[in-house]
Amino acid sequence: MRKAMVLLASLMAGMAFAAPTEGEHAAPQSHLEKEEQDVAGYILHHVSDSNEYEFEIPLSDNHIPIHLPQFGIPLRAGVSCEPRPTPDGHGKAVPGWSEGCLDLSITKHTVMMWLAAVLLIGSVLLFSNRDKSKLVPRGTSANLFEMLVLFVRDELAIKNIGKEEGPRYTPYLLTAFFFILFMNLLGLFPWMATATGNIGVTVALALCTFILTQIAGIRAAGLGGYLAHLTGGVAPWLWPIMIPVEVLGLFTKPFALTIRLFANMLAGHIVIFFLLGLIFMLGHPAVALVSVPFALGIYLLELFVAFVQAYVFTMLSALFIGMGVAMAHQHHDDHGAEGKELGHSHDHGRAHM
């Protein structure tokens, strides 16, 4: 909501300033349209993934590109997966699935994921309390790290999954939380990129939660109880309606995780670039007096959003895993209710005898 309001206000301000007066001719309008296209292309170029890692020099049009390795694996015999020039003439690309190639090229967002993984492993090795004789870690960083770990374990894992099964899934939740957090924060530094602004990355993270949720459900209730849960506990003649609904519900959860993280991280960066781009679109330095403070405010808000989105993804993952674990309790309760009904009927028949 906040992003939509800011974007709407920015668009209205841009339209108000860019509206031509009665004495203007068509030439300034065409120049303005060109500036808008340049700003839009600049924004899309910086938020999208690419096979080049660029180090831009401030206050200059020069940049230092680093071409990342490109390679693919042929899926069919006789297929060449060598990089080919793109249709627009900007660089080369490996052929895709339709041409029988599995593209495993290193991209900008891949580098960001590797860097986030290094930061995650380094944080665990550096801030973890290895001296078991000391119950309280020393140092501000170690105490902050312990606070976040305890928060994920106590407030997310145990409260959503349970005291018995919660600690079992805490390592995954901690890994997801810190991995997403580091990827979100890296995008706020110069010359970096936000890997979570790539829908492919968020799909992979959501699939990890989806697979673990199904494993938790099967492990807790058994394969029979898991399949019985897909019927919704209704009469057999309603199964053709209930089973598709339950199966669809299984996939709406990872879909929500994917879109929520992707849209929130991408939208914030687009708003920042758009606010700064108003300076060039309107062509007057005075616009910077308004757009730069607004962009700074959104930037500081994105720092908060980086933590919030890592928390939301982890919390929803814990909630979905807890729902899978709860299948076992529901399955046992159903069997217990059936046993009580049978016992009650048996006792009632014996009383009549």
Secondary structure, 3 states (H helix, E strand, C coil): CHHHHHHHHHHHHHHHHHCCCCCCCHHHHHHHHHHHHHHHHHHHHHHCCCCEEEEECCCCCCEEEEECCCCEEECCCCCCCCCEECCCCCCEECCCHHHCEEECCCCHHHHHHHHHHHHHHHHHHHHCCCCCCCCCCCCHHHHHHHHHHHHHHHHHHHHHHCCCCHHHHHHHHHHHHHHHHHHHHHCCCCCCCCHHHCHHHHHHHHHHHHHHHHHHHHHHHHHHHHHHHCCCCCCHHHHHHHHHHHHHHHHHHHHHHHHHHHHHHHHHHHHHHHHHHHHHHHCCHHHHHHHHHHHHHHHHHHHHHHHHHHHHHHHHHHHHHHHHHHHHHHHHHHHHHHHHHHHHHHHHHHHHC
